[in-house]
Amino acid sequence: MTRVGLLHTVPALAETFSTALREASPDIEVVDVVDPTLLARAIDEGVTPALEASVASRIDELARQGADAILVTCSSIGEAAEAASAPVPVLRVDAPMADEAVAIARRAAREEARTGRIAVLATLQATIGPTGRLLERAATGSDVTVDVTVVDGAADARTRGDQAEHNRLVLDAILEFADRADVIVLAQASMAAAVADVKVPVPVLTSPEGGVRSLVAAVAGRTGAPGTP
């Protein structure tokens, strides 16, 4: 059986990703490592060499457990995931989302002869740098601007267990930016629930779907197993 590894920093997301993977490819076995201290350190210190070493150690742990590919589900430590050296593919959850956002903004720029516009929303300041740099790198050489904003109060609401308030604040921000962007990017996987079953006039991209899709494709290419491109 094909085995994948998932590195989480938010415990509640482990089941979200496992469910999505079972739906995408029922034959895949999932191994989770959950380490909230990685996110706490990213918030307090940024992605330091010491944090990169800790992320690499967790990735190595998953590789030793037989993972054919590994997905790091936390955007705040995405750059540490990219820096890690491993014998199997290591994917950052927000990379497919960034590529898709740039493609949408480029298309709008071509069709309307103007600059493409990407609005990035995050609930944590720690995510702003990694996701912003990822999108700017993906947009290199194109006429696309990236505007990054922290949704005030959303992280605090989630911390105190008020998911409804978190979702309301995120959705309010989405609707505010919808008339000034070609596409909205939700920087953290934990924000995805805010747009479930909600219609927005511009595309709103979340990382879990693209991350799962890229992970399934990676293990399919590595093992020859059936996958979803």
Secondary structure, DSSP 4 states (H G I P E B T S, - for coil): --EEEEEESSTTHHHHHHHHHHHH-TT-EEEEEE-HHHHHHHHHH-S-HHHHHHHHHHHHHHHHTT-SEEEE--GGGHHHHHH---SS-EEETTHHHHHHHHHHHHHHHHHHTS-EEEEEEES-HHHHHHHHHHHHHHTTTSSEEEEEEE-TTHHHHHHTT-HHHHHHHHHHHHHHHTTS-SEEEE-SGGGGGGGTT---SS-EE-HHHHHHHHHHHHHHHHH------
